[in-house]
Amino acid sequence: MATSPQNPAPEPGPGSLYCPNCAEEVNDPLTCGDCSAVICRRCGTPLESPDELGIG
């Protein structure tokens, strides 16, 4: 029986990340090649998910 390859970690869905510096959602983030941090394409700030913001 063939085994299926392991699936990579799921990528965040579009619009699910927020840049605190630009104060807006980021739909096209970059991933740092050194540390694998997900960063804003415009300013380079590490992105946060909306549930980490403490809003609401």
Secondary structure, 3 states (H helix, E strand, C coil): CCCCCCCCCCCCCCCCEEECCCCEEECCCEECCCCCCEECCCCCCECECHHHCCCC
